[in-house]
């Protein structure tokens, strides 16, 4: 993996991330394909959207169809036929979101399957083994994610456990690389550490320091945000956390978020984002536009012949009206999910592409101000 930082504009960064399945211009938004599939879309849609990387879910693919099956079928790329890059998460978020079925131990996470109730144990090494089988381009290490608000004792426990698991993960990854090299094979999987610490500056500094001193990871993620804290606290946390991470490594803000969150993250030096919001909200009737959100289920769109967004050039906006999308949603037509998801993802991907171009031109401040004004935030 190579990460070439091309230009900075204040804290905002434009770069190129070179992975084994193609280059990824940053900043980038990664559509979420939990089951190796972005809901309601096929990969011709994603190729048309020019998505260079998507996110798949280690926990869910381990349970169904199982990572061993995916390995036998050629890994995620052959299995899904998506030719570009995959990032796979570690299962740490599922331990957080499915906590009624989870027990966190010192050596990993014990959980019961949400499918059949069977018991499984994720250690730092097991999580990597699953991701090697998936053959993802970027693999996230196992971390201990804490919802907010949380006690200082629980956050400190999370930091210490995440660092311990990171040490186990990087040692194991280096061992696997050495074994592969001895067999004439070069592993193309890259490993990212995850900084925890809630919204506390001292804790974030401790986590970032421990992880960056621990080993030379391929990239660094900021986890444990957008889990209950106010937005302004999240932005303040990014203000003091992002500068603690290496300049020459990609920075990934996990599971975030709204268009404003993404622009605020870019302004603070974040390179990579993912979130289910554009596709999930599309399916529920919420459309993102250059001028804010609209609810397509509203009766006011019944006779509206305009496209969803007058500034958008996606397939949906080029071919269909708000009235038609309103009708499809009200009628429960499956085609609505696809058309709305195409639009929302196009909007998100265009947003990061426009931000990138503004950084390269030294005009990110203007871009930021224009975005806030159009969204009615400024």
C-alpha positions in Angstrom: 0.0 0.0 0.0 1.1 3.5 -0.8 -0.4 6.8 0.4 0.7 9.9 -1.4 -0.4 13.2 0.1 -0.8 15.5 -2.9 -2.0 18.8 -1.4 -3.1 20.3 1.9 -5.4 23.3 2.4 -5.1 24.2 6.0 -6.0 20.9 7.7 -7.9 19.4 4.7 -5.9 16.9 2.7 -6.1 15.4 -0.9 -4.2 12.2 -1.6 -4.0 9.0 -3.5 -4.2 5.7 -1.7 -2.7 2.9 -3.9 -4.1 -0.6 -3.1 -3.9 -3.9 -5.0 -7.3 -3.4 -6.6 -6.8 0.2 -7.8 -6.1 3.7 -6.7 -8.4 5.5 -4.3 -8.4 9.3 -4.5 -8.9 10.9 -1.1 -10.9 12.2 0.7 -13.2 9.3 -0.1 -16.6 8.0 1.1 -17.0 4.2 1.1 -20.5 2.8 0.5 -21.4 0.1 3.0 -21.8 -3.4 1.5 -22.4 -5.3 4.7 -23.0 -8.7 3.1 -20.5 -8.0 0.2 -23.4 -6.2 -1.4 -24.6 -2.6 -1.2 -28.3 -2.9 -0.5 -30.6 -2.5 -3.5 -27.7 -2.0 -5.9 -25.6 -4.3 -8.1 -22.0 -3.7 -8.9 -22.7 -2.2 -12.3 -24.4 0.5 -10.3 -21.3 1.0 -8.2 -19.1 1.1 -11.2 -21.3 3.7 -12.7 -21.0 5.7 -9.5 -17.2 5.3 -9.8 -16.9 3.9 -6.2 -13.2 2.8 -5.9 -13.7 1.1 -2.5 -16.6 -0.3 -0.5 -16.9 -1.6 3.1 -17.9 -5.2 3.9 -18.7 -6.6 7.3 -16.4 -9.2 8.9 -18.9 -10.3 11.5 -21.8 -10.9 9.1 -19.7 -12.6 6.4 -18.2 -14.9 9.0 -21.6 -16.0 10.0 -23.1 -16.1 6.5 -22.0 -17.6 4.1 -18.8 -18.0 6.2 -15.3 -16.8 5.4 -14.0 -20.3 4.5 -16.6 -20.5 1.8 -15.7 -17.1 0.4 -12.0 -18.1 0.4 -12.8 -21.3 -1.5 -14.7 -19.1 -4.0 -11.8 -16.8 -4.6 -12.2 -14.1 -1.9 -14.5 -11.2 -1.8 -13.5 -9.9 -5.3 -14.1 -13.2 -7.1 -17.2 -14.0 -5.0 -18.9 -10.7 -5.5 -17.3 -9.7 -8.9 -16.6 -6.2 -7.6 -13.3 -5.4 -9.2 -12.2 -2.6 -6.9 -11.1 -2.5 -3.3 -12.7 -3.8 -0.1 -12.3 -2.6 3.4 -13.5 -5.0 6.1 -14.3 -3.9 9.6 -13.3 -6.1 12.6 -16.6 -6.9 14.4 -16.0 -4.4 17.2 -19.0 -2.4 16.2 -21.2 -5.4 16.2 -20.1 -6.2 19.8 -21.2 -2.7 20.7 -24.5 -2.7 18.7 -25.5 -6.3 19.6 -24.3 -6.1 23.3 -27.2 -8.2 24.7 -25.5 -11.2 23.0 -21.9 -10.2 23.7 -19.4 -10.8 26.5 -16.1 -8.8 26.3 -13.1 -10.7 27.7 -9.5 -9.8 28.0 -8.5 -11.9 25.0 -11.4 -11.1 22.7 -15.2 -11.0 22.3 -17.6 -13.9 22.9 -20.9 -13.5 21.1 -24.0 -15.4 20.2 -25.1 -15.4 16.6 -28.1 -13.2 15.9 -29.0 -15.8 13.3 -29.1 -19.1 15.2 -27.9 -18.3 18.8 -24.6 -20.3 18.3 -21.6 -19.1 20.3 -18.4 -17.8 18.7 -15.2 -16.1 19.9 -13.4 -13.3 18.2 -9.8 -12.9 19.2 -7.5 -10.3 17.5 -5.9 -13.2 15.5 -9.2 -14.8 14.6 -10.5 -11.6 13.2 -7.5 -11.2 11.0 -7.7 -14.9 9.9 -11.3 -14.2 8.8 -10.2 -11.1 6.8 -7.3 -13.0 5.2 -9.9 -15.5 4.0 -12.0 -12.6 2.7 -8.8 -11.2 1.1 -9.9 -7.6 1.8 -7.5 -4.8 0.8 -7.8 -3.0 4.2 -8.4 -5.0 7.4 -9.5 -3.3 10.7 -8.1 -4.8 13.9 -10.4 -5.8 16.7 -11.1 -3.0 19.1 -13.2 -2.4 22.2 -15.8 0.2 21.3 -17.7 2.1 24.1 -20.9 4.0 23.7 -21.2 7.5 25.1 -21.7 8.7 27.7 -19.4 6.3 29.6 -17.5 6.4 32.8 -13.8 7.2 32.8 -13.0 3.8 34.1 -14.8 2.1 31.2 -13.1 4.3 28.6 -9.7 3.6 30.2 -10.5 -0.1 30.1 -11.4 0.3 26.4 -8.1 2.0 25.6 -6.0 -0.5 27.4 -7.8 -3.4 25.8 -7.7 -1.9 22.3 -3.9 -1.4 22.7 -3.4 -4.9 23.9 -5.4 -6.3 21.0 -3.6 -4.1 18.6 -0.2 -5.5 19.8 -1.5 -9.0 19.2 -2.9 -8.1 15.8 0.3 -6.4 14.5 2.5 -9.2 15.8 0.3 -11.8 14.1 0.1 -9.8 10.9 3.9 -9.4 10.7 4.2 -13.2 11.3 1.8 -13.9 8.5 3.6 -11.6 6.1 6.9 -13.3 6.9 5.5 -16.8 6.4 4.0 -15.7 3.1 7.3 -14.1 2.0 9.1 -17.4 2.8 6.7 -19.1 0.5 7.2 -16.6 -2.3 3.9 -14.8 -1.7 3.4 -11.1 -1.0 0.3 -10.4 1.2 -1.7 -7.5 -0.2 -3.8 -7.1 2.9 -3.2 -3.9 4.9 -3.9 -3.3 8.5 -5.4 -0.2 10.3 -5.3 0.5 14.0 -8.3 2.2 15.7 -7.9 5.1 18.2 -10.5 5.0 21.0 -11.0 7.4 24.0 -14.5 8.8 23.9 -14.6 12.6 23.8 -11.9 13.1 26.4 -8.7 14.8 25.1 -6.4 13.0 27.6 -7.8 9.6 26.7 -7.6 10.2 22.9 -4.0 11.4 23.3 -3.2 8.3 25.3 -4.8 5.9 22.8 -3.1 7.7 19.7 0.3 7.7 21.5 0.1 4.1 22.4 -1.0 2.9 19.0 1.5 5.0 17.0 4.3 4.0 19.3 3.3 0.3 19.1 4.1 -0.3 15.4 4.0 1.1 12.0 0.4 0.3 11.0 -0.7 1.0 7.4 -3.3 3.5 8.5 -5.2 4.8 11.5 -8.9 5.0 12.2 -10.7 7.1 14.7 -13.5 5.0 16.3 -16.0 5.5 19.1 -17.6 8.6 17.7 -21.2 9.2 16.5 -22.2 6.8 19.3 -24.4 9.1 21.4 -22.4 12.3 21.8 -23.5 15.7 20.4 -22.1 16.6 17.0 -20.1 19.6 18.4 -18.3 17.3 20.8 -17.4 15.0 17.9 -16.0 17.9 15.9 -14.0 19.1 19.0 -12.7 15.5 19.5 -11.5 15.4 15.9 -9.8 18.8 16.4 -7.4 17.4 19.0 -7.2 13.8 17.8 -6.4 14.1 14.1 -3.2 16.0 14.5 -1.9 13.2 16.8 -1.9 10.8 13.8 0.9 10.4 11.3 0.8 12.8 8.4 2.0 10.2 6.0 -0.8 7.6 6.8 -4.4 7.6 5.8 -6.9 8.6 8.5 -10.3 7.0 8.6 -13.3 8.3 10.6 -15.5 5.2 11.2 -19.2 5.1 10.8 -19.7 8.9 10.1 -22.1 10.2 8.9 -24.2 13.1 7.6 -23.0 15.3 4.7 -22.1 18.0 7.3 -20.1 15.4 9.4 -18.1 14.5 6.3 -17.3 18.1 5.4 -16.4 18.9 9.0 -14.2 15.8 9.1 -12.4 16.7 5.8 -11.8 20.2 7.3 -10.0 18.5 10.2 -7.8 16.2 8.1 -9.8 13.0 7.7 -9.3 11.1 4.5 -11.8 8.2 4.6 -15.4 7.8 5.7 -18.2 5.2 5.7 -21.8 5.2 6.8 -25.0 3.3 6.1 -26.9 6.6 6.1 -27.1 7.4 2.4 -28.6 3.9 1.5 -30.6 3.4 4.7 -32.1 6.8 4.6 -32.9 6.4 0.9 -34.9 3.3 1.6 -36.8 5.1 4.3 -37.7 8.0 2.0 -35.0 10.6 2.9 -33.1 12.1 0.0 -29.9 14.1 0.4 -29.5 17.1 -1.9 -27.3 20.1 -2.4 -30.0 22.1 -0.6 -30.6 19.9 2.4 -32.7 16.8 3.0 -36.2 16.2 1.6 -38.7 13.5 2.5 -40.0 12.0 -0.8 -43.0 10.5 1.0 -44.4 14.0 1.5 -47.6 14.7 -0.5 -46.1 18.0 -1.7 -44.1 15.9 -4.3 -47.1 14.2 -5.8 -47.1 16.6 -8.9 -43.5 17.8 -8.7 -41.8 17.3 -12.1 -38.4 18.4 -10.9 -35.5 16.0 -10.4 -34.6 15.1 -6.8 -31.8 17.6 -6.9 -31.4 20.2 -9.7 -27.6 20.2 -9.3 -27.3 16.4 -9.5 -26.3 14.5 -12.6 -26.9 10.9 -11.4 -28.9 8.4 -13.4 -32.0 8.9 -11.2 -32.0 12.7 -11.5 -31.3 12.5 -15.3 -34.3 10.2 -15.9 -37.0 10.6 -13.2 -39.0 13.2 -11.4 -39.8 13.7 -7.7 -43.4 12.8 -8.5 -42.3 9.4 -9.9 -40.1 8.6 -6.9 -42.9 9.7 -4.6 -45.2 7.3 -6.4 -42.7 4.4 -6.3 -42.2 4.9 -2.6 -45.9 5.1 -1.8 -46.6 2.1 -3.9 -43.9 0.1 -2.2 -42.1 -0.6 -5.5 -38.7 -2.3 -5.2 -37.3 -0.1 -7.9 -37.6 2.9 -5.6 -34.9 1.5 -3.3 -32.4 1.3 -6.2 -33.2 4.7 -7.7 -33.1 6.5 -4.3 -29.9 4.7 -3.3 -28.2 5.6 -6.5 -29.0 9.2 -6.0 -27.9 9.4 -2.3 -24.6 7.6 -3.0 -24.0 9.8 -6.0 -24.5 12.8 -3.8 -22.1 11.5 -1.2 -19.4 10.5 -3.7 -19.7 13.8 -5.5 -19.4 15.7 -2.2 -16.0 14.1 -1.4 -14.9 14.5 -5.1 -15.8 18.2 -5.0 -14.1 18.6 -1.7 -11.0 17.0 -3.1 -10.9 19.3 -6.1 -11.3 22.3 -3.9 -8.3 21.2 -1.8 -6.2 20.7 -4.9 -7.1 24.2 -6.1 -6.5 25.7 -2.7 -10.2 26.7 -2.4 -11.4 24.5 0.4 -12.5 27.4 2.6 -14.7 28.6 -0.2 -16.1 25.1 -0.7 -16.8 24.8 3.0 -18.6 28.1 3.2 -20.6 27.4 0.1 -21.7 24.0 1.4 -22.8 25.4 4.8 -24.7 28.2 3.1 -26.5 25.9 0.6 -27.4 23.5 3.4 -28.8 26.3 5.5 -26.3 25.8 8.3 -24.3 29.1 8.0 
